[in-house]
Amino acid sequence: MHVERNKNIVPKARKLRKTMTKQERKLWYWFLRYYELKWYKQRIIGSYIADFYCSAARLVIELDGSQHYTEDGLEYDRIRERYINANNIKIIRFTNFDVDNNFDGVCYKIDLEVFKDR
């Protein structure tokens, strides 16, 4: 299943790939980069940019910093999540704290989601 991509935000996605957060870099370089299935970082889905996306698993991983817990951030995430879910893609979220303090647990949860229907 093909997911539409807003090409107008390609420069923003490229910039985000080059300026990943410490937690995004850790998850990418220590786990997702050489994963059994192909993962993309800062992938465009519609008019949104997902932190990480695996098309084979139809799964998005979001790492949430403090901006996601403001009123505006929560509302934006709800709208975004509805759109992504409507494209038959599941989102799993982790806080930056999770990545920093329970990295093995984060990786385990990702594995469970990726391979639960395989």
Biopython code that builds the backbone (N, CA, C, O; Angstrom):
import numpy as np
from Bio.PDB.StructureBuilder import StructureBuilder

atoms = [
    (1, "MET", "N", (0.838, -1.183, 0.000)),
    (1, "MET", "CA", (0.000, 0.000, 0.000)),
    (1, "MET", "C", (0.880, 1.242, 0.000)),
    (1, "MET", "O", (1.740, 1.408, 0.865)),
    (2, "HIS", "N", (0.658, 2.094, -0.962)),
    (2, "HIS", "CA", (1.438, 3.329, -1.113)),
    (2, "HIS", "C", (0.847, 4.433, -0.239)),
    (2, "HIS", "O", (-0.372, 4.597, -0.179)),
    (3, "VAL", "N", (1.701, 5.177, 0.429)),
    (3, "VAL", "CA", (1.273, 6.300, 1.258)),
    (3, "VAL", "C", (1.696, 7.587, 0.551)),
    (3, "VAL", "O", (2.848, 7.737, 0.142)),
    (4, "GLU", "N", (0.752, 8.506, 0.416)),
    (4, "GLU", "CA", (1.036, 9.790, -0.217)),
    (4, "GLU", "C", (2.071, 10.568, 0.580)),
    (4, "GLU", "O", (2.178, 10.425, 1.798)),
    (5, "ARG", "N", (2.840, 11.404, -0.139)),
    (5, "ARG", "CA", (3.869, 12.229, 0.504)),
    (5, "ARG", "C", (3.773, 13.651, -0.019)),
    (5, "ARG", "O", (3.748, 13.878, -1.228)),
    (6, "ASN", "N", (3.720, 14.593, 0.887)),
    (6, "ASN", "CA", (3.720, 16.007, 0.527)),
    (6, "ASN", "C", (5.158, 16.409, 0.214)),
    (6, "ASN", "O", (5.982, 16.542, 1.119)),
    (7, "LYS", "N", (5.452, 16.601, -1.054)),
    (7, "LYS", "CA", (6.827, 16.896, -1.477)),
    (7, "LYS", "C", (7.298, 18.274, -1.032)),
    (7, "LYS", "O", (8.495, 18.562, -1.064)),
    (8, "ASN", "N", (6.366, 19.125, -0.617)),
    (8, "ASN", "CA", (6.747, 20.467, -0.159)),
    (8, "ASN", "C", (7.524, 20.453, 1.157)),
    (8, "ASN", "O", (8.207, 21.421, 1.491)),
    (9, "ILE", "N", (7.418, 19.357, 1.896)),
    (9, "ILE", "CA", (8.119, 19.311, 3.183)),
    (9, "ILE", "C", (9.403, 18.471, 3.135)),
    (9, "ILE", "O", (9.987, 18.168, 4.175)),
    (10, "VAL", "N", (9.830, 18.104, 1.945)),
    (10, "VAL", "CA", (11.077, 17.350, 1.795)),
    (10, "VAL", "C", (12.261, 18.105, 2.416)),
    (10, "VAL", "O", (13.045, 17.490, 3.139)),
    (11, "PRO", "N", (12.423, 19.409, 2.164)),
    (11, "PRO", "CA", (13.560, 20.104, 2.804)),
    (11, "PRO", "C", (13.523, 20.031, 4.332)),
    (11, "PRO", "O", (14.563, 19.882, 4.974)),
    (12, "LYS", "N", (12.338, 20.134, 4.904)),
    (12, "LYS", "CA", (12.214, 20.044, 6.367)),
    (12, "LYS", "C", (12.614, 18.652, 6.856)),
    (12, "LYS", "O", (13.321, 18.523, 7.856)),
    (13, "ALA", "N", (12.161, 17.607, 6.149)),
    (13, "ALA", "CA", (12.512, 16.234, 6.531)),
    (13, "ALA", "C", (14.021, 16.023, 6.437)),
    (13, "ALA", "O", (14.616, 15.391, 7.310)),
    (14, "ARG", "N", (14.635, 16.546, 5.390)),
    (14, "ARG", "CA", (16.097, 16.420, 5.241)),
    (14, "ARG", "C", (16.825, 17.112, 6.392)),
    (14, "ARG", "O", (17.800, 16.588, 6.930)),
    (15, "LYS", "N", (16.340, 18.291, 6.757)),
    (15, "LYS", "CA", (16.963, 19.021, 7.860)),
    (15, "LYS", "C", (16.828, 18.236, 9.167)),
    (15, "LYS", "O", (17.777, 18.150, 9.946)),
    (16, "LEU", "N", (15.646, 17.668, 9.400)),
    (16, "LEU", "CA", (15.432, 16.882, 10.618)),
    (16, "LEU", "C", (16.328, 15.644, 10.654)),
    (16, "LEU", "O", (16.782, 15.244, 11.725)),
    (17, "ARG", "N", (16.587, 15.033, 9.494)),
    (17, "ARG", "CA", (17.490, 13.877, 9.442)),
    (17, "ARG", "C", (18.903, 14.270, 9.868)),
    (17, "ARG", "O", (19.609, 13.494, 10.510)),
    (18, "LYS", "N", (19.298, 15.476, 9.503)),
    (18, "LYS", "CA", (20.656, 15.935, 9.814)),
    (18, "LYS", "C", (20.788, 16.442, 11.242)),
    (18, "LYS", "O", (21.897, 16.533, 11.769)),
    (19, "THR", "N", (19.668, 16.770, 11.869)),
    (19, "THR", "CA", (19.712, 17.347, 13.219)),
    (19, "THR", "C", (18.898, 16.513, 14.206)),
    (19, "THR", "O", (18.155, 17.055, 15.025)),
    (20, "MET", "N", (19.046, 15.199, 14.122)),
    (20, "MET", "CA", (18.297, 14.321, 15.022)),
    (20, "MET", "C", (18.643, 14.630, 16.480)),
    (20, "MET", "O", (19.747, 15.071, 16.799)),
    (21, "THR", "N", (17.666, 14.384, 17.350)),
    (21, "THR", "CA", (17.916, 14.540, 18.783)),
    (21, "THR", "C", (18.859, 13.437, 19.255)),
    (21, "THR", "O", (19.088, 12.452, 18.552)),
    (22, "LYS", "N", (19.393, 13.619, 20.440)),
    (22, "LYS", "CA", (20.277, 12.610, 21.028)),
    (22, "LYS", "C", (19.580, 11.248, 21.094)),
    (22, "LYS", "O", (20.187, 10.218, 20.800)),
    (23, "GLN", "N", (18.309, 11.251, 21.480)),
    (23, "GLN", "CA", (17.555, 10.005, 21.611)),
    (23, "GLN", "C", (17.276, 9.378, 20.243)),
    (23, "GLN", "O", (17.338, 8.157, 20.100)),
    (24, "GLU", "N", (16.969, 10.201, 19.242)),
    (24, "GLU", "CA", (16.757, 9.677, 17.890)),
    (24, "GLU", "C", (18.036, 9.052, 17.352)),
    (24, "GLU", "O", (18.001, 7.981, 16.746)),
    (25, "ARG", "N", (19.164, 9.718, 17.573)),
    (25, "ARG", "CA", (20.449, 9.164, 17.127)),
    (25, "ARG", "C", (20.734, 7.828, 17.808)),
    (25, "ARG", "O", (21.185, 6.878, 17.168)),
    (26, "LYS", "N", (20.469, 7.766, 19.098)),
    (26, "LYS", "CA", (20.722, 6.524, 19.833)),
    (26, "LYS", "C", (19.871, 5.389, 19.271)),
    (26, "LYS", "O", (20.390, 4.306, 18.998)),
    (27, "LEU", "N", (18.586, 5.620, 19.097)),
    (27, "LEU", "CA", (17.708, 4.561, 18.580)),
    (27, "LEU", "C", (18.113, 4.179, 17.157)),
    (27, "LEU", "O", (18.099, 2.996, 16.815)),
    (28, "TRP", "N", (18.468, 5.143, 16.334)),
    (28, "TRP", "CA", (18.855, 4.862, 14.957)),
    (28, "TRP", "C", (20.169, 4.066, 14.885)),
    (28, "TRP", "O", (20.225, 3.004, 14.265)),
    (29, "TYR", "N", (21.213, 4.586, 15.521)),
    (29, "TYR", "CA", (22.529, 3.980, 15.369)),
    (29, "TYR", "C", (22.730, 2.716, 16.204)),
    (29, "TYR", "O", (23.539, 1.865, 15.836)),
    (30, "TRP", "N", (22.030, 2.578, 17.293)),
    (30, "TRP", "CA", (22.215, 1.412, 18.146)),
    (30, "TRP", "C", (21.206, 0.304, 17.876)),
    (30, "TRP", "O", (21.371, -0.818, 18.355)),
    (31, "PHE", "N", (20.141, 0.618, 17.096)),
    (31, "PHE", "CA", (19.107, -0.417, 16.934)),
    (31, "PHE", "C", (18.497, -0.470, 15.532)),
    (31, "PHE", "O", (18.536, -1.523, 14.896)),
    (32, "LEU", "N", (17.946, 0.613, 15.043)),
    (32, "LEU", "CA", (17.153, 0.557, 13.809)),
    (32, "LEU", "C", (17.983, 0.522, 12.526)),
    (32, "LEU", "O", (17.536, -0.049, 11.531)),
    (33, "ARG", "N", (19.133, 1.096, 12.523)),
    (33, "ARG", "CA", (19.924, 1.226, 11.295)),
    (33, "ARG", "C", (20.205, -0.123, 10.638)),
    (33, "ARG", "O", (20.152, -0.235, 9.413)),
    (34, "TYR", "N", (20.499, -1.131, 11.423)),
    (34, "TYR", "CA", (20.832, -2.446, 10.875)),
    (34, "TYR", "C", (19.767, -3.489, 11.214)),
    (34, "TYR", "O", (20.049, -4.686, 11.274)),
    (35, "TYR", "N", (18.557, -3.021, 11.431)),
    (35, "TYR", "CA", (17.447, -3.902, 11.797)),
    (35, "TYR", "C", (17.147, -4.872, 10.655)),
    (35, "TYR", "O", (17.467, -4.599, 9.498)),
    (36, "GLU", "N", (16.544, -5.977, 10.983)),
    (36, "GLU", "CA", (16.184, -6.999, 9.989)),
    (36, "GLU", "C", (15.288, -6.445, 8.874)),
    (36, "GLU", "O", (15.424, -6.841, 7.717)),
    (37, "LEU", "N", (14.386, -5.543, 9.214)),
    (37, "LEU", "CA", (13.530, -4.876, 8.231)),
    (37, "LEU", "C", (14.026, -3.445, 8.040)),
    (37, "LEU", "O", (14.632, -2.867, 8.941)),
    (38, "LYS", "N", (13.768, -2.882, 6.872)),
    (38, "LYS", "CA", (14.224, -1.530, 6.539)),
    (38, "LYS", "C", (13.422, -0.482, 7.298)),
    (38, "LYS", "O", (12.191, -0.492, 7.274)),
    (39, "TRP", "N", (14.128, 0.421, 7.969)),
    (39, "TRP", "CA", (13.529, 1.566, 8.649)),
    (39, "TRP", "C", (13.989, 2.846, 7.964)),
    (39, "TRP", "O", (15.101, 2.920, 7.440)),
    (40, "TYR", "N", (13.130, 3.837, 7.975)),
    (40, "TYR", "CA", (13.445, 5.159, 7.443)),
    (40, "TYR", "C", (13.366, 6.160, 8.578)),
    (40, "TYR", "O", (12.470, 6.085, 9.419)),
    (41, "LYS", "N", (14.298, 7.090, 8.603)),
    (41, "LYS", "CA", (14.233, 8.138, 9.608)),
    (41, "LYS", "C", (13.629, 9.389, 8.978)),
    (41, "LYS", "O", (13.864, 9.689, 7.807)),
    (42, "GLN", "N", (12.845, 10.113, 9.779)),
    (42, "GLN", "CA", (12.190, 11.350, 9.351)),
    (42, "GLN", "C", (11.484, 11.148, 8.008)),
    (42, "GLN", "O", (11.765, 11.837, 7.027)),
    (43, "ARG", "N", (10.557, 10.181, 7.992)),
    (43, "ARG", "CA", (9.839, 9.793, 6.774)),
    (43, "ARG", "C", (8.552, 10.591, 6.630)),
    (43, "ARG", "O", (7.793, 10.742, 7.587)),
    (44, "ILE", "N", (8.314, 11.098, 5.433)),
    (44, "ILE", "CA", (7.099, 11.863, 5.153)),
    (44, "ILE", "C", (5.943, 10.910, 4.926)),
    (44, "ILE", "O", (6.024, 9.988, 4.113)),
    (45, "ILE", "N", (4.856, 11.149, 5.665)),
    (45, "ILE", "CA", (3.599, 10.409, 5.497)),
    (45, "ILE", "C", (2.518, 11.468, 5.369)),
    (45, "ILE", "O", (2.164, 12.132, 6.344)),
    (46, "GLY", "N", (1.998, 11.619, 4.157)),
    (46, "GLY", "CA", (1.048, 12.701, 3.906)),
    (46, "GLY", "C", (1.755, 14.033, 4.071)),
    (46, "GLY", "O", (2.755, 14.301, 3.407)),
    (47, "SER", "N", (1.232, 14.867, 4.958)),
    (47, "SER", "CA", (1.854, 16.163, 5.254)),
    (47, "SER", "C", (2.556, 16.154, 6.602)),
    (47, "SER", "O", (2.808, 17.206, 7.188)),
    (48, "TYR", "N", (2.868, 14.963, 7.087)),
    (48, "TYR", "CA", (3.504, 14.808, 8.393)),
    (48, "TYR", "C", (4.844, 14.112, 8.242)),
    (48, "TYR", "O", (5.086, 13.402, 7.266)),
    (49, "ILE", "N", (5.712, 14.326, 9.225)),
    (49, "ILE", "CA", (7.015, 13.672, 9.233)),
    (49, "ILE", "C", (7.085, 12.776, 10.461)),
    (49, "ILE", "O", (7.004, 13.244, 11.597)),
    (50, "ALA", "N", (7.235, 11.478, 10.212)),
    (50, "ALA", "CA", (7.354, 10.497, 11.293)),
    (50, "ALA", "C", (8.824, 10.369, 11.683)),
    (50, "ALA", "O", (9.701, 10.412, 10.820)),
    (51, "ASP", "N", (9.093, 10.213, 12.965)),
    (51, "ASP", "CA", (10.483, 10.048, 13.398)),
    (51, "ASP", "C", (11.115, 8.842, 12.704)),
    (51, "ASP", "O", (12.190, 8.953, 12.114)),
    (52, "PHE", "N", (10.441, 7.687, 12.777)),
    (52, "PHE", "CA", (10.937, 6.465, 12.139)),
    (52, "PHE", "C", (9.746, 5.708, 11.555)),
    (52, "PHE", "O", (8.666, 5.683, 12.145)),
    (53, "TYR", "N", (9.953, 5.090, 10.386)),
    (53, "TYR", "CA", (8.870, 4.369, 9.722)),
    (53, "TYR", "C", (9.403, 3.102, 9.077)),
    (53, "TYR", "O", (10.430, 3.117, 8.399)),
    (54, "CYS", "N", (8.686, 2.003, 9.298)),
    (54, "CYS", "CA", (8.986, 0.723, 8.660)),
    (54, "CYS", "C", (7.770, 0.349, 7.817)),
    (54, "CYS", "O", (6.717, 0.017, 8.359)),
    (55, "SER", "N", (7.913, 0.403, 6.496)),
    (55, "SER", "CA", (6.775, 0.113, 5.621)),
    (55, "SER", "C", (6.379, -1.355, 5.678)),
    (55, "SER", "O", (5.194, -1.673, 5.579)),
    (56, "ALA", "N", (7.337, -2.251, 5.836)),
    (56, "ALA", "CA", (7.019, -3.684, 5.890)),
    (56, "ALA", "C", (6.153, -4.021, 7.099)),
    (56, "ALA", "O", (5.306, -4.911, 7.026)),
    (57, "ALA", "N", (6.359, -3.318, 8.205)),
    (57, "ALA", "CA", (5.586, -3.564, 9.428)),
    (57, "ALA", "C", (4.417, -2.596, 9.567)),
    (57, "ALA", "O", (3.595, -2.743, 10.472)),
    (58, "ARG", "N", (4.333, -1.588, 8.662)),
    (58, "ARG", "CA", (3.294, -0.557, 8.753)),
    (58, "ARG", "C", (3.313, 0.062, 10.151)),
    (58, "ARG", "O", (2.289, 0.160, 10.826)),
    (59, "LEU", "N", (4.521, 0.477, 10.563)),
    (59, "LEU", "CA", (4.732, 0.947, 11.926)),
    (59, "LEU", "C", (5.545, 2.238, 11.945)),
    (59, "LEU", "O", (6.561, 2.355, 11.260)),
    (60, "VAL", "N", (5.088, 3.197, 12.733)),
    (60, "VAL", "CA", (5.800, 4.442, 12.989)),
    (60, "VAL", "C", (6.238, 4.435, 14.445)),
    (60, "VAL", "O", (5.488, 4.026, 15.331)),
    (61, "ILE", "N", (7.456, 4.891, 14.677)),
    (61, "ILE", "CA", (7.953, 5.097, 16.037)),
    (61, "ILE", "C", (8.110, 6.595, 16.226)),
    (61, "ILE", "O", (8.741, 7.272, 15.414)),
    (62, "GLU", "N", (7.537, 7.102, 17.295)),
    (62, "GLU", "CA", (7.666, 8.510, 17.647)),
    (62, "GLU", "C", (8.387, 8.617, 18.984)),
    (62, "GLU", "O", (8.047, 7.924, 19.942)),
    (63, "LEU", "N", (9.371, 9.480, 19.035)),
    (63, "LEU", "CA", (10.057, 9.791, 20.291)),
    (63, "LEU", "C", (9.603, 11.168, 20.718)),
    (63, "LEU", "O", (9.818, 12.156, 20.016)),
    (64, "ASP", "N", (8.977, 11.221, 21.867)),
    (64, "ASP", "CA", (8.327, 12.448, 22.318)),
    (64, "ASP", "C", (9.151, 13.184, 23.358)),
    (64, "ASP", "O", (9.450, 12.665, 24.434)),
    (65, "GLY", "N", (9.509, 14.410, 23.002)),
    (65, "GLY", "CA", (10.123, 15.324, 23.945)),
    (65, "GLY", "C", (9.048, 16.165, 24.603)),
    (65, "GLY", "O", (7.857, 15.916, 24.411)),
    (66, "SER", "N", (9.450, 17.145, 25.367)),
    (66, "SER", "CA", (8.507, 17.933, 26.169)),
    (66, "SER", "C", (7.482, 18.688, 25.322)),
    (66, "SER", "O", (6.371, 18.928, 25.794)),
    (67, "GLN", "N", (7.817, 19.070, 24.084)),
    (67, "GLN", "CA", (6.887, 19.821, 23.238)),
    (67, "GLN", "C", (5.623, 19.018, 22.911)),
    (67, "GLN", "O", (4.597, 19.595, 22.553)),
    (68, "HIS", "N", (5.696, 17.710, 23.030)),
    (68, "HIS", "CA", (4.532, 16.866, 22.738)),
    (68, "HIS", "C", (3.505, 16.880, 23.870)),
    (68, "HIS", "O", (2.392, 16.384, 23.698)),
    (69, "TYR", "N", (3.860, 17.435, 25.006)),
    (69, "TYR", "CA", (2.965, 17.401, 26.163)),
    (69, "TYR", "C", (2.316, 18.746, 26.460)),
    (69, "TYR", "O", (1.677, 18.910, 27.500)),
    (70, "THR", "N", (2.472, 19.698, 25.566)),
    (70, "THR", "CA", (1.737, 20.946, 25.694)),
    (70, "THR", "C", (0.341, 20.727, 25.112)),
    (70, "THR", "O", (0.108, 19.735, 24.420)),
    (71, "GLU", "N", (-0.572, 21.628, 25.380)),
    (71, "GLU", "CA", (-1.925, 21.509, 24.835)),
    (71, "GLU", "C", (-1.894, 21.475, 23.307)),
    (71, "GLU", "O", (-2.549, 20.634, 22.690)),
    (72, "ASP", "N", (-1.139, 22.382, 22.700)),
    (72, "ASP", "CA", (-1.028, 22.412, 21.238)),
    (72, "ASP", "C", (-0.351, 21.153, 20.704)),
    (72, "ASP", "O", (-0.769, 20.603, 19.685)),
    (73, "GLY", "N", (0.677, 20.707, 21.383)),
    (73, "GLY", "CA", (1.396, 19.505, 20.960)),
    (73, "GLY", "C", (0.522, 18.274, 21.006)),
    (73, "GLY", "O", (0.551, 17.453, 20.089)),
    (74, "LEU", "N", (-0.258, 18.138, 22.072)),
    (74, "LEU", "CA", (-1.159, 16.988, 22.193)),
    (74, "LEU", "C", (-2.231, 17.000, 21.103)),
    (74, "LEU", "O", (-2.553, 15.955, 20.539)),
    (75, "GLU", "N", (-2.780, 18.171, 20.808)),
    (75, "GLU", "CA", (-3.804, 18.276, 19.768)),
    (75, "GLU", "C", (-3.213, 17.964, 18.388)),
    (75, "GLU", "O", (-3.822, 17.238, 17.602)),
    (76, "TYR", "N", (-2.054, 18.501, 18.102)),
    (76, "TYR", "CA", (-1.391, 18.222, 16.828)),
    (76, "TYR", "C", (-1.136, 16.721, 16.683)),
    (76, "TYR", "O", (-1.387, 16.146, 15.623)),
    (77, "ASP", "N", (-0.639, 16.090, 17.746)),
    (77, "ASP", "CA", (-0.365, 14.649, 17.703)),
    (77, "ASP", "C", (-1.640, 13.837, 17.486)),
    (77, "ASP", "O", (-1.610, 12.820, 16.792)),
    (78, "ARG", "N", (-2.763, 14.273, 18.072)),
    (78, "ARG", "CA", (-4.036, 13.555, 17.867)),
    (78, "ARG", "C", (-4.461, 13.612, 16.404)),
    (78, "ARG", "O", (-4.855, 12.597, 15.830)),
    (79, "ILE", "N", (-4.383, 14.781, 15.808)),
    (79, "ILE", "CA", (-4.764, 14.945, 14.394)),
    (79, "ILE", "C", (-3.838, 14.118, 13.502)),
    (79, "ILE", "O", (-4.287, 13.404, 12.605)),
    (80, "ARG", "N", (-2.572, 14.229, 13.764)),
    (80, "ARG", "CA", (-1.553, 13.506, 13.003)),
    (80, "ARG", "C", (-1.739, 11.999, 13.123)),
    (80, "ARG", "O", (-1.641, 11.273, 12.134)),
    (81, "GLU", "N", (-2.006, 11.536, 14.337)),
    (81, "GLU", "CA", (-2.187, 10.108, 14.569)),
    (81, "GLU", "C", (-3.422, 9.581, 13.836)),
    (81, "GLU", "O", (-3.396, 8.478, 13.290)),
    (82, "ARG", "N", (-4.502, 10.368, 13.823)),
    (82, "ARG", "CA", (-5.702, 9.958, 13.072)),
    (82, "ARG", "C", (-5.377, 9.761, 11.595)),
    (82, "ARG", "O", (-5.796, 8.779, 10.984)),
    (83, "TYR", "N", (-4.635, 10.693, 11.036)),
    (83, "TYR", "CA", (-4.273, 10.596, 9.621)),
    (83, "TYR", "C", (-3.417, 9.352, 9.358)),
    (83, "TYR", "O", (-3.690, 8.589, 8.431)),
    (84, "ILE", "N", (-2.404, 9.161, 10.160)),
    (84, "ILE", "CA", (-1.493, 8.026, 9.962)),
    (84, "ILE", "C", (-2.228, 6.709, 10.161)),
    (84, "ILE", "O", (-2.055, 5.781, 9.371)),
    (85, "ASN", "N", (-3.045, 6.615, 11.204)),
    (85, "ASN", "CA", (-3.833, 5.396, 11.437)),
    (85, "ASN", "C", (-4.801, 5.122, 10.297)),
    (85, "ASN", "O", (-5.037, 3.962, 9.959)),
    (86, "ALA", "N", (-5.373, 6.174, 9.693)),
    (86, "ALA", "CA", (-6.297, 6.008, 8.573)),
    (86, "ALA", "C", (-5.595, 5.402, 7.362)),
    (86, "ALA", "O", (-6.252, 4.867, 6.469)),
    (87, "ASN", "N", (-4.276, 5.480, 7.326)),
    (87, "ASN", "CA", (-3.486, 4.862, 6.267)),
    (87, "ASN", "C", (-2.998, 3.473, 6.667)),
    (87, "ASN", "O", (-2.053, 2.940, 6.085)),
    (88, "ASN", "N", (-3.657, 2.901, 7.669)),
    (88, "ASN", "CA", (-3.356, 1.544, 8.129)),
    (88, "ASN", "C", (-1.920, 1.415, 8.655)),
    (88, "ASN", "O", (-1.246, 0.408, 8.438)),
    (89, "ILE", "N", (-1.481, 2.462, 9.351)),
    (89, "ILE", "CA", (-0.152, 2.481, 9.954)),
    (89, "ILE", "C", (-0.324, 2.700, 11.456)),
    (89, "ILE", "O", (-1.030, 3.614, 11.882)),
    (90, "LYS", "N", (0.315, 1.868, 12.237)),
    (90, "LYS", "CA", (0.257, 1.993, 13.699)),
    (90, "LYS", "C", (1.400, 2.881, 14.182)),
    (90, "LYS", "O", (2.488, 2.889, 13.606)),
    (91, "ILE", "N", (1.133, 3.616, 15.239)),
    (91, "ILE", "CA", (2.160, 4.458, 15.866)),
    (91, "ILE", "C", (2.426, 3.938, 17.274)),
    (91, "ILE", "O", (1.500, 3.680, 18.043)),
    (92, "ILE", "N", (3.696, 3.791, 17.593)),
    (92, "ILE", "CA", (4.065, 3.543, 18.990)),
    (92, "ILE", "C", (4.938, 4.715, 19.427)),
    (92, "ILE", "O", (5.771, 5.212, 18.669)),
    (93, "ARG", "N", (4.724, 5.138, 20.660)),
    (93, "ARG", "CA", (5.406, 6.318, 21.195)),
    (93, "ARG", "C", (6.260, 5.943, 22.397)),
    (93, "ARG", "O", (5.904, 5.099, 23.219)),
    (94, "PHE", "N", (7.384, 6.603, 22.453)),
    (94, "PHE", "CA", (8.263, 6.492, 23.605)),
    (94, "PHE", "C", (8.691, 7.904, 23.987)),
    (94, "PHE", "O", (8.820, 8.776, 23.127)),
    (95, "THR", "N", (8.903, 8.117, 25.247)),
    (95, "THR", "CA", (9.432, 9.403, 25.685)),
    (95, "THR", "C", (10.953, 9.377, 25.539)),
    (95, "THR", "O", (11.570, 8.313, 25.471)),
    (96, "ASN", "N", (11.533, 10.559, 25.493)),
    (96, "ASN", "CA", (12.995, 10.628, 25.493)),
    (96, "ASN", "C", (13.548, 9.977, 26.754)),
    (96, "ASN", "O", (14.612, 9.359, 26.720)),
    (97, "PHE", "N", (12.835, 10.112, 27.862)),
    (97, "PHE", "CA", (13.236, 9.482, 29.117)),
    (97, "PHE", "C", (13.324, 7.962, 28.946)),
    (97, "PHE", "O", (14.264, 7.333, 29.432)),
    (98, "ASP", "N", (12.328, 7.368, 28.245)),
    (98, "ASP", "CA", (12.350, 5.917, 27.994)),
    (98, "ASP", "C", (13.622, 5.510, 27.261)),
    (98, "ASP", "O", (14.276, 4.536, 27.636)),
    (99, "VAL", "N", (13.966, 6.245, 26.230)),
    (99, "VAL", "CA", (15.157, 5.916, 25.435)),
    (99, "VAL", "C", (16.415, 6.063, 26.286)),
    (99, "VAL", "O", (17.324, 5.237, 26.199)),
    (100, "ASP", "N", (16.470, 7.093, 27.094)),
    (100, "ASP", "CA", (17.643, 7.318, 27.933)),
    (100, "ASP", "C", (17.771, 6.306, 29.066)),
    (100, "ASP", "O", (18.885, 5.926, 29.427)),
    (101, "ASN", "N", (16.651, 5.863, 29.631)),
    (101, "ASN", "CA", (16.691, 5.072, 30.871)),
    (101, "ASN", "C", (16.189, 3.645, 30.757)),
    (101, "ASN", "O", (16.370, 2.859, 31.687)),
    (102, "ASN", "N", (15.565, 3.286, 29.643)),
    (102, "ASN", "CA", (15.077, 1.917, 29.467)),
    (102, "ASN", "C", (15.218, 1.508, 28.003)),
    (102, "ASN", "O", (14.261, 1.047, 27.379)),
    (103, "PHE", "N", (16.407, 1.679, 27.472)),
    (103, "PHE", "CA", (16.641, 1.439, 26.055)),
    (103, "PHE", "C", (16.327, -0.003, 25.658)),
    (103, "PHE", "O", (15.724, -0.236, 24.611)),
    (104, "ASP", "N", (16.722, -0.957, 26.471)),
    (104, "ASP", "CA", (16.433, -2.361, 26.153)),
    (104, "ASP", "C", (14.930, -2.610, 26.096)),
    (104, "ASP", "O", (14.452, -3.356, 25.242)),
    (105, "GLY", "N", (14.190, -1.988, 27.002)),
    (105, "GLY", "CA", (12.740, -2.126, 27.002)),
    (105, "GLY", "C", (12.104, -1.516, 25.759)),
    (105, "GLY", "O", (11.145, -2.068, 25.219)),
    (106, "VAL", "N", (12.628, -0.383, 25.304)),
    (106, "VAL", "CA", (12.149, 0.260, 24.082)),
    (106, "VAL", "C", (12.380, -0.672, 22.894)),
    (106, "VAL", "O", (11.478, -0.882, 22.083)),
    (107, "CYS", "N", (13.574, -1.224, 22.792)),
    (107, "CYS", "CA", (13.905, -2.121, 21.681)),
    (107, "CYS", "C", (13.040, -3.383, 21.721)),
    (107, "CYS", "O", (12.595, -3.868, 20.681)),
    (108, "TYR", "N", (12.810, -3.902, 22.905)),
    (108, "TYR", "CA", (11.962, -5.088, 23.055)),
    (108, "TYR", "C", (10.539, -4.807, 22.576)),
    (108, "TYR", "O", (9.949, -5.619, 21.863)),
    (109, "LYS", "N", (9.992, -3.662, 22.968)),
    (109, "LYS", "CA", (8.633, -3.284, 22.558)),
    (109, "LYS", "C", (8.548, -3.121, 21.039)),
    (109, "LYS", "O", (7.553, -3.514, 20.430)),
    (110, "ILE", "N", (9.566, -2.552, 20.435)),
    (110, "ILE", "CA", (9.588, -2.420, 18.979)),
    (110, "ILE", "C", (9.581, -3.798, 18.327)),
    (110, "ILE", "O", (8.807, -4.045, 17.402)),
    (111, "ASP", "N", (10.437, -4.693, 18.806)),
    (111, "ASP", "CA", (10.447, -6.057, 18.272)),
    (111, "ASP", "C", (9.088, -6.723, 18.399)),
    (111, "ASP", "O", (8.638, -7.383, 17.462)),
    (112, "LEU", "N", (8.421, -6.562, 19.544)),
    (112, "LEU", "CA", (7.099, -7.163, 19.726)),
    (112, "LEU", "C", (6.117, -6.632, 18.693)),
    (112, "LEU", "O", (5.346, -7.403, 18.122)),
    (113, "GLU", "N", (6.133, -5.345, 18.448)),
    (113, "GLU", "CA", (5.205, -4.741, 17.477)),
    (113, "GLU", "C", (5.517, -5.183, 16.057)),
    (113, "GLU", "O", (4.607, -5.480, 15.283)),
    (114, "VAL", "N", (6.785, -5.228, 15.712)),
    (114, "VAL", "CA", (7.179, -5.582, 14.347)),
    (114, "VAL", "C", (6.815, -7.021, 14.042)),
    (114, "VAL", "O", (6.316, -7.314, 12.955)),
    (115, "PHE", "N", (7.053, -7.919, 14.974)),
    (115, "PHE", "CA", (6.917, -9.341, 14.690)),
    (115, "PHE", "C", (5.670, -10.000, 15.241)),
    (115, "PHE", "O", (5.538, -11.221, 15.172)),
    (116, "LYS", "N", (4.739, -9.206, 15.795)),
    (116, "LYS", "CA", (3.548, -9.813, 16.417)),
    (116, "LYS", "C", (2.633, -10.517, 15.418)),
    (116, "LYS", "O", (1.965, -11.484, 15.783)),
    (117, "ASP", "N", (2.587, -10.062, 14.178)),
    (117, "ASP", "CA", (1.705, -10.678, 13.190)),
    (117, "ASP", "C", (2.487, -11.518, 12.168)),
    (117, "ASP", "O", (1.937, -11.905, 11.138)),
    (118, "ARG", "N", (3.717, -11.788, 12.440)),
    (118, "ARG", "CA", (4.544, -12.550, 11.481)),
    (118, "ARG", "C", (4.705, -13.972, 11.917)),
    (118, "ARG", "O", (5.366, -14.756, 11.235)),
]
sb = StructureBuilder()
sb.init_structure("model")
sb.init_model(0)
sb.init_chain("A")
sb.init_seg("    ")
for serial, (resi, resn, name, xyz) in enumerate(atoms, 1):
    if name == "N":
        sb.init_residue(resn, " ", resi, " ")
    sb.init_atom(name, np.array(xyz, "f"), 0.0, 1.0, " ", f" {name:<3s}", serial, name[0])
structure = sb.get_structure()
